[in-house]
Amino acid sequence: MRIGELSKATGIPVPTIKYYLREGLLAPGELTSPNQASYGEVHIRRLRLIRALVDLAQVPVAQVKEIVESLDADDIPLHDQIGRAHRALTPARKPTASPEARAAAAVEVDALLTRRGWTVEPEAPALATLIETVAALRTLGQDNLVAFLDAYAEAVERFTQLEVEAVAAPTRDQLAESVVIGTILGETLITSMRLLAQESTSANLWR
Amino acid sequence: MRIGELSKATGIPVPTIKYYLREGLLAPGELTSPNQASYGEVHIRRLRLIRALVDLAQVPVAQVKEIVESLDADDIPLHDQIGRAHRALTPARKPTASPEARAAAAVEVDALLTRRGWTVEPEAPALATLIETVAALRTLGQDNLVAFLDAYAEAVERFTQLEVEAVAAPTRDQLAESVVIGTILGETLITSMRLLAQESTSANLWR
């Protein structure tokens, strides 16, 4: 199909599709003449994914590009491919804790990972974020919440187990896509459900 | 203490503190002379909170302002106060689903809320986000994940229960602060833990 039909099929305006093509988020169509290209199902699928990442999960375009590139890198082990998408999802954060608070939190988090039996790279960006968060919670006097780290980890393991059960894709490409969608939209799912569960609890307790 | 000492105590540069004062994120100090103000413990506490929201949870400054204002609105029921902070945390998102997909997802989400017994306002922004997410997952062919909506909701209820147990604050102001910190940094905690649990699972399955 031509770009106009691709726009109709996805509801995405032609200039936006051209922008995604220029930014390398969307693969070029097959040239049918020097200034006309033809697009297919794979473009519709990719545009829907880009749209969900940009508009719904509110991932910045630069990160979407990295995520999409990680999906196309199917010549590396699946674990490394997922790792690339993960890193694109975890922007570097300015450290906020004092060096002492961070060192103490690092010891706590390390013990947590050992207790849970989680195997993670020491330089995983999410590890730094977790350590900063524990340090911030302690600095802000929220020790009560930190006391529940293991219970949090247990609930998180439950999500991960569900997500692994959910990704039963027939091909390697679709598996990678499912994992990435599950990671990103799964978070939107958890976040919005959590606000609703909190609202409901708050209505019962504090209205 | 003077602004320079406040800067030393928190590690936040004086120009940044002045910016927070101008933006209304931080209450003015007590004037001790026409061009000198004095700051106290309450300012240190608030600056630490602002810092955690901006740098760690990466909440935009405009939203931080609304959150901080909600904390200072202690003349309304606690439930309404928390609702204000919640709304500041849930930016309006561009709809991505087709009207048909959205209508079907709304029915699914409505049934979920009824099954879980969650009482939420029909115009809660998180409700719109949840509906859009379910619609997007279906559009992207991730029906497997949608099949686990109830299991997700169950794990989310566990978080909320932990968080309610954790907020045992002696005063109403501290209770509101705890709830808001728990909501926001709790999310950073869950998000970073989830990426780590996924990395560990992926290492076991796909390396």
Interface residues (C-beta under 8 A of the other chain):
Chain A: G11 R45 R48 L49 R51 A52 D55 L56 Q58 P77 L78 H79 D80 I82 G83 H86 L89 T90 P91 R93 K94 P95 T96 S98 L113 R116 G117 W118 T119 V120 E121 A124 A126 L127 T129 L130 E132 T133 V134 A136 L137 T139 L140 Q142 N144 L145 A147 F148 L149 A151 Y152 A153 A155 V156 E157 R158 F159 T160 L162 E163 V164 E165 A166 V167 A168 S178 V179 I181 G182 T183 L185 G186 E187 T188 L189 I190 T191 S192 M193 R194 L195 L196 A197 Q198 E199 S200 T201 S202 A203 N204 L205 W206 R207
Chain B: G11 R45 R48 L49 R51 A52 D55 L56 Q58 P77 L78 H79 D80 I82 G83 H86 L89 T90 P91 R93 K94 P95 T96 S98 L113 R116 G117 W118 T119 V120 E121 A124 A126 L127 T129 L130 E132 T133 V134 A136 L137 T139 L140 Q142 N144 L145 A147 F148 L149 A151 Y152 A153 A155 V156 E157 R158 F159 T160 L162 E163 V164 E165 A166 V167 A168 S178 V179 I181 G182 T183 L185 G186 E187 T188 L189 I190 T191 S192 M193 R194 L195 L196 A197 Q198 E199 S200 T201 S202 A203 N204 L205 W206 R207
